[in-house]
Amino acid sequence: MTTPAVPAARIPEAVHRRRWAILGVLMLSLLIVVLDNSILNVAIKTISTPAPTGLGATQSELEWAINSYTLVFAGLLFSAGLLGDRLGRKKVLLGGLVVFGIGSALAASSGSPAELIAFRAVMGLGAAFVMPATLAVLMNVFERDEQPKAIGIWAGGVGLAIAIGPITGGVLLDHFWWGSVFLINVPIVLVAVALMVWLVPDSRDPKPGRLDPVGVLLSVVGLVLLVYGIIKGGQLADFTDPGVLATIGAGLAVLVGFVVFEKRSSHPSIDVTYFKNKVFSAAIAAIALVFFALMGVTFFSVFYTQSVRGYSPLQTGLLMLPLAAAQMIFAPRARLLVDRFGNKATTTGGMFIIAATLAAFGTLEADTPIWILEVIFFLMGIGMAHIMTPTSVVIMQALPREKAGSASALSNTFRQVGGALGIAVLGSVLSAAYRSGIEDKLPAAARHTAGESIESTLGYAAKLGAKGDALVGPANDAFLHAMHVTALCGAGVALVGTVVVALFLPGRTPAPAEKAGEDAELVGVDH
């Protein structure tokens, strides 16, 4: 073992024997949370189509449909990790799955964009209790020497969901109505709940201390205000709007109050002193920055493949297979590179690949050979695999095992906030750049609505009949220009992440015999 603080007898033999089966159940639970977002990405264009095919959602309503989920998810992750540590991770996980299933059924029956946004928030509530609990249970059924391997397989499960999601969504949209992409979650939830009751042991923090309601409330309010302000700025494509600035400022002020309160509290829900550890902070920052860049780019890539290139939802799902395949292949093996070259080289390389692939989106045109997009997606998957696995291991092993739920909540909070900021900020860049490129081609009366997105322009062109055909070319040109600008912004953010991990993550351990002691010192295991 790498530390005497976690003896071998810590995990009961009966649990140890079925640890891989438990990991399978945890991955199934994780699958539905990730699956939902990857399915939704393919369904975005269909949902934006007017009734009866879709809901006629505008680009800002689509951003809200994605971010209402993220808003609740990110805002409640601290609470979810804390409650899991206190009440028992299995109970919290089961409750989260049930709420997620109910939210999915309600979302499938939405009659308007507003209803979809509200029911997606319910799904986010359930997911907030599922995501941190899966990783926290994993840390309590695997011994420390097997944790990197298990986390690698767990991260590979994300790749599996990324693969299954778009293809499943494409098949469903080809044969059923748009709501089927949410209804598919319900049978998966039922299977996951049954297997969890049967196989997964419960665990909790043996010394959880007192609850921290003030800290939890401050973290929720601060995150919700911040993310809401960013989303609103994206919706208005104007971050100088007084209401936007006031909301973002209030969110930041509350989060500063949260940090001050937690530092002074005798029973903090999150020990902010962990952020004094540069390795831990750099790993968290890497996850936030990479998801900022990726989520924003994923949002526009669906419109590139479907609106500009004319591919169906199913074909779009198949086009994303290389991204998922690369994650599934490389995520479980990333630890081998870490063992050989260290966290710094592995994660820096992964971040640089992400930056390069995002920049490559800036070269795509309407007639670019599609195999080039496939290569970009495959390389993107390789980059993700070599970021998520090593940073997840660093984050989870930086805190004591009893605080696994809190560590997972921190990791996922920063990932979700980074993703929400990416969609909002890069979404507003895309919207503003597109509007500036198309406005002078549209009649003055139609500029506000038809100029919001390529789908709005194409919808307006379709209503004009033959006269509208002249708008298709300019719409594609304006979107491609906007996509190039947005992709380069995303690449810039990924480059910042590359510098952060290159400066602060640990390098290669010089000698195997010294590995255990040095790793413990680097990630601050001994408290």
Order of alpha helices (4+ residues) and beta strands (2+ residues): alpha-alpha-alpha-alpha-alpha-alpha-alpha-alpha-alpha-alpha-alpha-alpha-alpha-alpha-alpha-alpha-alpha-alpha-alpha-alpha
